Amino acid sequence: MKTQMAKVIDAQSKQLDTQAQEIRSQAKQIEALRQKNVEMKAQIAAILAKLDK
């Protein structure tokens, strides 16, 4: 019984580690997309400013 519980806990721990790693990776991707969004907004603003001249 204890061995089986230990195996389940170990498996869950590994699953949580994997999920945490995936979340960190997704957070990095989201941050990269946010930065790209900021850059694109700046480019659009510059284009619009040139069009208004």
MDAnalysis code that builds the backbone (N, CA, C; Angstrom):
import MDAnalysis as mda
import numpy as np

u = mda.Universe.empty(159, n_residues=53, atom_resindex=np.repeat(np.arange(53), 3), trajectory=True)
u.add_TopologyAttr("name", ["N", "CA", "C"] * 53)
u.add_TopologyAttr("resid", np.arange(1, 54))
u.add_TopologyAttr("resname", ["MET", "LYS", "THR", "GLN", "MET", "ALA", "LYS", "VAL", "ILE", "ASP", "ALA", "GLN", "SER", "LYS", "GLN", "LEU", "ASP", "THR", "GLN", "ALA", "GLN", "GLU", "ILE", "ARG", "SER", "GLN", "ALA", "LYS", "GLN", "ILE", "GLU", "ALA", "LEU", "ARG", "GLN", "LYS", "ASN", "VAL", "GLU", "MET", "LYS", "ALA", "GLN", "ILE", "ALA", "ALA", "ILE", "LEU", "ALA", "LYS", "LEU", "ASP", "LYS"])
u.atoms.positions = np.array([
    [0.828, -1.197, 0.000],
    [0.000, 0.000, 0.000],
    [0.869, 1.257, 0.000],
    [1.864, 1.312, 0.891],
    [2.739, 2.484, 0.951],
    [3.550, 2.623, -0.330],
    [3.989, 1.498, -0.884],
    [4.759, 1.537, -2.122],
    [3.908, 2.076, -3.258],
    [2.667, 1.632, -3.315],
    [1.761, 2.100, -4.361],
    [1.489, 3.600, -4.193],
    [1.275, 4.045, -2.971],
    [1.044, 5.462, -2.708],
    [2.265, 6.287, -3.099],
    [3.445, 5.760, -2.791],
    [4.677, 6.463, -3.137],
    [4.816, 6.587, -4.647],
    [4.447, 5.539, -5.368],
    [4.510, 5.581, -6.833],
    [3.538, 6.623, -7.386],
    [2.344, 6.666, -6.814],
    [1.339, 7.637, -7.264],
    [1.831, 9.056, -6.985],
    [2.350, 9.274, -5.796],
    [2.859, 10.600, -5.425],
    [4.013, 10.991, -6.337],
    [4.908, 10.048, -6.622],
    [6.036, 10.323, -7.509],
    [5.549, 10.682, -8.906],
    [4.586, 9.943, -9.403],
    [4.035, 10.212, -10.740],
    [3.372, 11.590, -10.775],
    [2.636, 11.907, -9.729],
    [1.971, 13.215, -9.670],
    [3.001, 14.335, -9.580],
    [4.051, 14.116, -8.837],
    [5.115, 15.102, -8.714],
    [5.768, 15.365, -10.069],
    [6.042, 14.299, -10.794],
    [6.636, 14.442, -12.130],
    [5.679, 15.172, -13.068],
    [4.396, 14.855, -12.965],
    [3.396, 15.514, -13.801],
    [3.330, 17.012, -13.472],
    [3.371, 17.344, -12.193],
    [3.350, 18.751, -11.785],
    [4.601, 19.483, -12.272],
    [5.747, 18.823, -12.207],
    [6.984, 19.431, -12.711],
    [6.880, 19.711, -14.205],
    [6.335, 18.762, -14.940],
    [6.154, 18.932, -16.384],
    [5.195, 20.079, -16.671],
    [4.092, 20.132, -15.938],
    [3.127, 21.205, -16.137],
    [3.730, 22.563, -15.787],
    [4.506, 22.620, -14.732],
    [5.142, 23.876, -14.342],
    [6.108, 24.332, -15.427],
    [6.840, 23.405, -16.004],
    [7.772, 23.734, -17.084],
    [7.006, 24.254, -18.303],
    [5.885, 23.625, -18.629],
    [5.064, 24.067, -19.751],
    [4.511, 25.468, -19.500],
    [4.106, 25.728, -18.283],
    [3.574, 27.055, -17.928],
    [4.666, 28.109, -18.069],
    [5.873, 27.799, -17.606],
    [6.979, 28.746, -17.749],
    [7.269, 29.027, -19.225],
    [7.231, 27.987, -20.028],
    [7.469, 28.141, -21.463],
    [6.381, 28.997, -22.102],
    [5.133, 28.752, -21.728],
    [4.025, 29.537, -22.266],
    [4.112, 30.988, -21.815],
    [4.547, 31.211, -20.590],
    [4.696, 32.578, -20.085],
    [5.758, 33.322, -20.892],
    [6.842, 32.643, -21.240],
    [7.884, 33.264, -22.062],
    [7.344, 33.597, -23.453],
    [6.557, 32.685, -24.014],
    [5.973, 32.929, -25.330],
    [5.008, 34.109, -25.283],
    [4.221, 34.182, -24.239],
    [3.271, 35.286, -24.081],
    [4.031, 36.604, -23.967],
    [5.093, 36.621, -23.200],
    [5.870, 37.847, -23.046],
    [6.491, 38.268, -24.369],
    [6.987, 37.309, -25.140],
    [7.555, 37.621, -26.458],
    [6.480, 38.200, -27.374],
    [5.287, 37.635, -27.322],
    [4.184, 38.157, -28.140],
    [3.773, 39.553, -27.692],
    [3.769, 39.791, -26.409],
    [3.438, 41.126, -25.899],
    [4.461, 42.154, -26.392],
    [5.727, 41.774, -26.347],
    [6.780, 42.682, -26.813],
    [6.622, 42.963, -28.303],
    [6.345, 41.928, -29.069],
    [6.138, 42.105, -30.512],
    [4.928, 43.007, -30.757],
    [3.892, 42.859, -29.960],
    [2.705, 43.692, -30.070],
    [3.053, 45.159, -29.822],
    [3.863, 45.413, -28.806],
    [4.289, 46.782, -28.505],
    [5.066, 47.356, -29.694],
    [5.971, 46.547, -30.251],
    [6.765, 47.003, -31.392],
    [5.875, 47.290, -32.603],
    [4.912, 46.428, -32.860],
    [4.006, 46.623, -33.996],
    [3.143, 47.868, -33.805],
    [2.695, 48.102, -32.579],
    [1.909, 49.307, -32.311],
    [2.730, 50.556, -32.583],
    [4.005, 50.534, -32.201],
    [4.888, 51.675, -32.446],
    [5.078, 51.878, -33.943],
    [5.241, 50.800, -34.679],
    [5.404, 50.900, -36.129],
    [4.135, 51.465, -36.770],
    [2.979, 50.988, -36.333],
    [1.707, 51.486, -36.869],
    [1.538, 52.970, -36.557],
    [1.890, 53.361, -35.349],
    [1.793, 54.775, -34.966],
    [2.699, 55.623, -35.848],
    [3.906, 55.137, -36.130],
    [4.836, 55.873, -36.981],
    [4.281, 55.980, -38.404],
    [3.715, 54.915, -38.910],
    [3.126, 54.931, -40.259],
    [1.961, 55.920, -40.309],
    [1.101, 55.859, -39.313],
    [-0.047, 56.777, -39.272],
    [0.401, 58.230, -39.170],
    [1.469, 58.479, -38.412],
    [1.995, 59.837, -38.282],
    [2.507, 60.342, -39.627],
    [3.173, 59.464, -40.393],
    [3.663, 59.850, -41.729],
    [2.498, 60.106, -42.685],
    [1.441, 59.332, -42.573],
    [0.284, 59.512, -43.444],
    [-0.446, 60.802, -43.165],
    [-0.392, 61.265, -41.921],
    [-1.076, 62.487, -41.545],
    [-0.351, 63.731, -42.037],
    [0.907, 63.623, -42.414],
    [1.685, 64.788, -42.846],
    [1.260, 65.277, -44.201],
])
